[in-house]
């Protein structure tokens, strides 16, 4: 369960960085 939570956290973190780098994607 801890592993799944860590995976989700990493995906959300990468998604946030992607959105910040490409604001035009909104």
N, C-alpha and C positions, 0 to 999 in steps of 0.2 A: 504493500500500500504506500509505503514511504517512497518507493521508487517511482510509482505512478505520479505521485504528487510532485516529485522533483521534475519529472518529464514535462508535466503540464506547465510548471513554473518556467522552465526553459523555453517552451514554445511561446508562452505569453510574452516573455522578455524579448525574444527575437521578433515577435510580431510588433511590439511597441517600438523597437528600434527601426523596423522597416517603415512603419507609419511616420516616424519622426523624420527619417531620411527622405521619404517620398510623400510629402503632404498633399501632392496633387492627386494621390490615389483616393483621397476621401470621396 
